[in-house]
Amino acid sequence: MTKKATTNNPDGRPRGRGVVATLRRELLAEGKVGPLVDKVYELALAGDMVAARLILDRVVPALRTQAAPVSVALPAGTLTEKALALLSAAASGSLPPDIASELITALSRIVSIEQATELKARLDALEYKDIA
């Protein structure tokens, strides 16, 4: 009895056993990949936009947006006051809304960390009290 492969594929076929994977292995083994790449490159240089896009998609990584660094003066107070200052800066236009959102999310993560730290300290104190 053969053991069924354990993959996420519903038909139970192991990865790398499909038609595309088999074709890739055959092309590599027969040394046909180089000429194919050369042909696609020639087509791209000749103005074939599909070939050019194919090459660029594989060679040049997609650009990701990256915000410019910003400087924000936050009040020395609670995290709530800091979040309100960020909202105010976004509302006034001095801080882009997406940056304000990311910073407020960071503040909320700090709150979660502080809560976990406080909870651990309380549990440790209770355990110490039971031991003593």
N, C-alpha and C positions, 0 to 999 in steps of 0.2 A: 504494500500500500504506500502511495506517495504522500508525502506531507505537503499540505497546502501552504503556500508562502504567506507570511504575515506582513502584509503591506496595507496601505490605505486604499489600494485599488479594489473596486468592488468585485472584479472577476478573479482576484487572487493572483494575478500575474506579477512576478517579481519585477522590480525596476530594472531597466536596461534590457528587457526582453522583447520590447515592442518593435514594430516595423521601423520606426524612425531610428531607434537605437541600433538596430541591426544594419540599416543602411549606412549610418555613420561609421560603424565598425568596418563595414566592407569598403567604404570609400577611403578610410584611413589605411587599411591593410593593402589596398591596391595602389596607393599613392596617387589617387585622383583628386585629393583635396586641394593641393597646390595649384593645379591647372584651373580648377573651378574658381578659386579665389582670384587668380590672375584674370580670368575672364570677367568676373563681376567687377573687378577693379578697372579693366579696360572699358567696360560699358559705362561705369560711373564717370570716367574721364571723358567719354564721348558724349556725355550729357544725359544719360539715362538716370532720371531722378530716383526711380525705385532702387536701382543698384547703389546709387550714392547714399540713399537713406539706409539701406541694408548695411553698408560698410560703416557709416557713421554711428548707427545704433549699436554696433558691436565693438567699435574701437573707441569712440569718444563717449564718456559717461554723460548722462543727462545732467544739465545744470540744475542745481537746487537753489531756491531763493534763500538768501541769508540777509537778515536785517543788519543795518549799520549799528555800531555801538551807540548806546544812548547813556546820558548821565541824568540821573533823577535824584533829587534831594528828598529823602524821606524823613518824616518827623521822628524824633526820638520818643517813641511811645509804644503803645500796644501794636500787635500785628493788625488788628482791626483798623487802627488809625493809619497805619501804613497802607493798607489796602484801599482805604477811602482816599488817601492822597494820590494813589495811582489812578483811581477812577476819576478823580478831579482833574488830574493832568491829562488823561485821555479825553475827558469832556471839553477841556479848554483847547485841545489841539496841540499841546506841547509834547505829547507822547502818543505815538501811534496806538490805536486800539488793540492790535494784535500783540504788541509788546507788553502793553498794560495787562492784557489777559494772561500772557505767559508769566509775568511777574507775580500776579495775584495767585496763579496756580502754584508757583513756587512757594509763596507765603503759606498757602493752605497745606502744602506738604510739610512745611516746617511745623505747623500746628499739629499735624498727625505725628510727627516725630516727637514733639514735646509731650503729647498725650501718651504715647507709648512709653517714653522715658519715665513719666510720672507714674503710670500704672505699674511699671516694673519696680520702681522705688517703693510704692505702696505694698506690692506683693512681697518684696524682700523684707519689708518692715514687719508685715504680718507673720511671715515664716520665722523671722528672727524672734518675734515675740512668743510664738508657739514653742520654739526650741528652748528659750531662756526660762 
